[in-house]
């Protein structure tokens, strides 16, 4: 599994209810992980929940939720346990 894929799926798995949220920058640009999260959504590993108000006035955040397929992909990529 690609490192950013594992990193983002792990972050979602550790989040409340399997959610991961990304806030848009003040200049209205999305951070690089936004496109990676969209790719994980297209692969079926995440479900897009929509946009919501961000932590800053006028800010916007996008939220995704880990799907059962994404959780299985993360478990399959984990090192085998003895």
Phi, psi and omega in degrees: 000140179294142186304315181292329177295311179297318181299313183288321177293321178295318179298318178295318181298328180277344182284165178300125180056028177070026183261150174226134183234143180228129183262139178286144180290159179302334179276011177074012177266143176274144175297163182304329180294342180301313181293326178292320177295322177296322177295319177295326175295314180298329179281349180092005181278336178230154175245125180287127181263343179118184179256152181215165177299140179275185182282340178262152176303127181079000181283160180227140176233145176251143183232142176230159179233138179293131178268166175302324178296318178294320178296319179294319178298320179293317179294321179295331182274349181288147176299145180297138179261142181276000000 
